[in-house]
Amino acid sequence: MRIAGGQAEGLRLWLWHGHLRLPPTLHRSCLMTIVFIGDIHRQWPYVAHGLAGTDTPPSAAVLLGDIECTHPLDELAVPLLDRGIPVLWIFGNHDNDGGPEMWANLVDPARNPRTAPGALSGRVIEIGGVRIAGLGGTFRPRIWEPPEPPRVRRREDLPADLAKLGAHWREDHRAGLAHSLGATAIWPEDFQLLATQRADILVTHEAPSSHPAGNAALDELARAMGARLIVHGHHHVNYRAVAPDGLRALGVAAGWGLTADGAALWQGETPRQMGRLVNRWSLEEMPGTG
């Protein structure tokens, strides 16, 4: 899928020029801005107020999961959509907290004809010549928690696995677990499919190993895809980090709108503490608030 830039011929990604290899077709003379929006958790006023305070609206938006749709995403994302801003999105681990109805409000194309084309998890979408890949959800031990090998590789194998839980499990509890795992776990089949594709940016909910609670499997997925930047939510922190080989990571705190170099188009909730870096990643300075 490709999303054109309207009158713009490229995508303003603020991607550390000279460090991140951009496609040669990217025109630097006429550029777009993309905003990555951290876990909204029903707090859409952060987005509405942030957009109202920007002189020039972004040309595209990527939602990093944990949206928690109490209504269809098409209705909630009106502050973006009514400004003509295309919306791409992945899901997080809380996007089915309200059960199947909340999940359907996010993923059902019949409820969301405007935002369904932007469903990014397990896909690569090209915006203005830049390829953005998405992987929603988090690692769940019942399915897969790297570096351990997967317990269940495909969704179609989940019912047989859950049948092993035993007779003491009530049927409604078993059904709830099946829905939760099937919806918001990171599945090996999605991971493997993405690894065969190429992208410039990998967008995840789960963090890579740049975060102390992250997982190095996502680093390796980005490298396999040729991506030079991973953008993630989940931990409600703002930071930039770089690995020894030049792979970069950007964390986006809840409700914040950041460009790919960490420049804030607007602020959200107070970010949490980052913790100590591990795995030889190094922190980079965050730009000031836009």
C-alpha positions in Angstrom: 0.0 0.0 0.0 1.2 3.5 -0.8 0.1 6.8 0.6 0.9 9.8 -1.6 2.0 13.1 -0.2 -0.6 15.3 -1.9 1.4 18.2 -3.3 4.4 17.2 -1.3 6.9 14.9 -3.1 8.6 13.4 -0.1 8.4 12.7 3.6 9.9 14.9 6.3 11.2 12.3 8.7 13.9 14.2 10.6 16.0 11.0 10.2 19.5 12.0 11.2 20.6 12.7 7.7 24.0 11.0 7.1 23.1 8.2 9.6 19.9 6.8 8.3 19.9 5.7 4.7 16.8 7.1 2.9 15.4 5.9 -0.4 17.0 7.8 -3.3 13.6 8.8 -4.6 13.0 10.9 -1.5 13.0 14.6 -2.6 14.4 16.8 0.0 13.2 20.0 -1.5 9.5 19.5 -0.8 8.9 17.4 2.3 6.2 16.1 4.5 6.0 15.6 8.3 5.0 12.4 9.9 4.0 12.2 13.6 4.3 9.2 15.8 1.7 9.2 18.6 2.3 7.3 21.8 -0.2 5.2 23.7 -3.4 7.3 23.7 -5.3 5.2 26.4 -8.6 7.0 25.5 -7.0 10.5 26.1 -7.7 12.0 22.7 -7.7 15.6 24.0 -3.9 15.4 23.9 -4.1 14.9 20.2 -6.9 17.4 19.6 -5.1 20.1 21.6 -1.8 19.3 20.1 -3.0 19.6 16.6 -4.8 22.9 17.4 -1.5 24.3 18.6 0.6 23.4 15.5 1.1 25.9 12.8 1.4 23.3 10.1 -0.4 20.0 10.7 1.5 16.8 10.1 0.9 15.0 6.7 0.5 11.6 8.3 0.1 10.0 11.7 1.1 6.6 13.2 -0.6 5.5 16.3 1.6 3.2 18.4 -1.1 1.1 20.1 -3.0 1.0 23.4 -5.6 3.3 21.9 -8.5 1.6 23.8 -11.3 2.3 21.4 -14.6 2.9 23.3 -16.0 3.9 19.9 -14.9 3.1 16.4 -11.5 4.5 15.6 -13.0 6.4 12.7 -15.0 8.5 15.2 -12.1 8.9 17.7 -9.6 9.9 15.1 -11.7 12.8 13.8 -9.2 15.4 14.9 -6.7 13.9 12.5 -9.0 12.7 9.8 -10.9 15.9 9.4 -7.6 17.7 8.8 -6.9 15.3 6.0 -4.2 13.5 7.9 -3.9 9.8 7.0 -3.9 7.5 10.0 -1.8 4.4 10.3 -2.0 2.3 13.5 -0.9 -0.8 15.3 -2.5 -2.4 18.3 -1.1 -2.7 21.9 -1.6 -5.0 24.8 -4.5 -3.0 26.2 -6.6 -2.7 23.0 -8.8 -5.6 23.9 -9.2 -4.8 27.6 -12.8 -4.0 27.0 -13.3 -7.4 25.3 -14.3 -8.2 21.7 -16.4 -5.0 21.4 -13.4 -2.7 22.1 -11.3 -4.8 19.7 -13.9 -4.6 17.0 -14.0 -0.8 17.4 -10.3 -0.8 16.4 -10.0 -3.5 13.8 -13.4 -3.9 12.1 -13.3 -2.4 8.6 -17.1 -2.1 8.5 -16.9 0.2 11.5 -13.8 2.0 10.3 -13.8 2.6 6.5 -11.5 5.6 6.9 -8.8 4.1 9.2 -9.0 0.4 8.2 -6.6 0.9 5.2 -4.0 2.2 7.8 -3.9 -1.1 9.7 -0.1 -1.5 9.8 0.6 -4.6 11.9 2.2 -7.4 9.8 2.5 -5.1 6.8 4.7 -2.5 5.1 3.1 0.7 4.0 4.9 3.2 1.8 4.4 6.9 2.6 6.1 9.4 0.4 8.7 6.9 -0.7 9.5 5.7 2.9 8.6 2.2 3.8 7.1 1.8 7.3 6.5 -1.7 8.8 4.4 -2.4 11.8 4.2 -5.1 14.5 1.5 -4.7 17.1 1.1 -6.4 20.5 3.6 -7.7 23.0 5.4 -10.9 23.6 3.3 -13.3 25.7 5.0 -16.4 27.4 2.1 -18.7 26.3 2.9 -17.9 22.7 6.5 -16.7 22.4 8.9 -14.8 24.6 12.3 -14.6 22.9 15.0 -15.7 23.3 13.1 -18.8 24.1 11.7 -20.6 21.1 8.0 -20.2 20.3 5.4 -22.4 22.1 2.8 -21.8 19.5 3.7 -20.6 16.0 0.3 -20.0 14.3 -3.0 -18.8 15.4 -4.7 -21.8 14.0 -2.8 -24.0 16.5 -4.0 -22.0 19.6 -7.3 -23.9 20.3 -5.3 -27.2 20.6 -2.8 -25.6 22.9 -5.5 -24.1 25.1 -7.2 -27.5 25.3 -4.3 -28.6 27.5 -5.2 -26.1 30.2 -7.4 -28.7 32.0 -11.0 -29.1 33.1 -10.7 -26.6 35.9 -10.6 -23.8 33.4 -14.1 -22.4 32.8 -15.2 -22.1 29.2 -15.6 -18.3 29.4 -12.2 -17.9 30.9 -10.7 -20.1 28.2 -12.5 -18.1 25.5 -11.3 -14.8 27.0 -7.7 -16.0 27.0 -8.0 -17.2 23.4 -9.3 -13.8 22.3 -6.6 -12.0 24.2 -3.7 -14.1 22.8 -5.1 -14.3 19.3 -5.6 -10.5 19.2 -2.7 -8.8 21.0 0.2 -11.3 21.3 3.2 -11.0 18.9 2.8 -14.1 16.8 5.8 -15.9 15.2 3.9 -16.1 11.9 3.6 -12.3 11.7 7.2 -11.8 12.7 8.5 -14.3 10.1 6.4 -12.7 7.4 7.8 -9.3 8.1 11.3 -10.6 8.2 11.0 -11.4 4.5 10.1 -7.8 3.6 12.1 -4.5 3.4 11.4 -1.3 5.3 13.1 1.9 6.4 11.3 2.2 9.7 9.9 -0.5 12.0 7.0 0.6 14.2 6.3 -1.6 17.3 4.3 -1.5 20.5 6.7 -3.7 22.3 10.2 -2.2 22.9 13.4 -3.3 21.3 16.4 -3.9 23.6 17.2 -0.2 23.7 14.7 -0.1 26.6 15.7 -2.0 29.8 12.4 -4.0 29.5 12.7 -4.5 25.7 13.4 -7.5 23.6 16.4 -8.0 21.3 14.3 -10.0 18.8 12.8 -6.7 17.6 16.4 -5.4 17.0 17.0 -8.4 14.8 13.8 -8.0 12.9 14.6 -4.4 12.1 18.1 -5.5 10.9 16.6 -8.3 8.8 14.2 -5.8 7.1 17.0 -3.3 6.5 15.3 -0.8 8.8 17.5 1.8 10.5 14.9 3.1 13.0 12.5 1.4 15.4 9.7 3.5 16.9 7.8 2.1 19.9 5.3 2.8 22.6 4.2 0.7 25.5 6.5 2.0 28.2 5.4 5.7 28.2 8.9 7.1 27.8 10.5 9.6 25.4 14.0 8.8 24.4 16.4 8.3 21.5 19.1 5.6 21.5 21.6 4.2 19.0 23.2 0.8 18.9 26.9 0.2 17.9 25.9 -0.7 14.4 23.9 2.5 13.9 20.4 1.1 14.4 18.4 3.7 16.2 15.4 3.5 18.5 12.8 6.1 19.5 10.4 5.7 22.4 7.2 7.8 22.5 5.4 8.5 25.7 1.7 8.3 26.2 -0.2 10.9 24.1 2.9 12.6 22.9 3.3 13.4 19.2 6.9 13.1 18.1 8.7 13.3 14.7 11.2 10.6 14.0 14.1 12.5 15.4 12.2 13.0 18.7 11.1 16.6 18.2 7.8 17.1 20.0 4.9 18.5 18.0 2.9 18.3 21.2 3.1 16.9 24.7 1.1 14.2 26.4 1.1 12.8 29.9 4.2 13.1 32.1 6.7 10.5 30.8 7.9 7.7 33.0 11.5 7.1 34.0 13.6 5.3 31.4 15.9 3.3 33.7 19.5 2.2 32.9 20.3 1.3 29.3 21.7 -2.2 28.6 23.0 -4.1 25.6 25.5 -1.4 24.5 22.9 1.1 23.4 23.7 4.8 23.9 21.2 7.6 24.7 21.0 10.5 22.3 19.8 14.0 23.1 16.2 14.7 22.5 15.3 17.9 20.5 13.2 20.6 22.2 9.5 20.8 22.2 8.0 22.0 18.9 
